[in-house]
Amino acid sequence: MDDEELTFQLRTALAEDARQIRHLVHSERLNPLGLDWRRFTVAEDSDGNIVGCVQIKRHRDGSRELASLVVAPQWRGRRLGSCLVQQAKAAAGPPLWLMCRIELAPYYRQFGFVLKQDAVEMPAYFRRIFLPTRWLYHLLGRTPALAIMLWDTE
């Protein structure tokens, strides 16, 4: 790709994007549950291909989650992921939660997300995932691999 081919635009997903969104999410082995195209923002290249996506999930406890952030491999390192995160933050406003592999926590810190390790501070949805996961890793004698993070200030 030369620099002229590196243009993209962010837009609200359409029904016809659902297949490409699912493909992107599955390609990165992210949580495949709750992939509702209506909650997604997509990044589209100049040829109309979806090259990135992110969604905001609303949970029953009222919490909102930045989820399913994916950037196609050939687009990584070009700030596309940053644009998707910033757009999601602007659209959702604080507080906004996320779950990721622990090694990705530094990436999200640059956007103001803070690691939360006390289940008491978490909404019920995240607590139901965090506590059993922490217990399982402890039982296995392994370092926890799940990070739950919060952005709560503008």
Beta strands, then each sheet from edge to edge (+ up, - down):
strand 1: 8-12
strand 2: 40-45
strand 3: 50-58
strand 4: 64-71
strand 5: 96-101
strand 6: 114-116
strand 7: 146-151
sheet 1: 1+ 2- 3+ 4-
sheet 2: 5+ 7- 6+
end
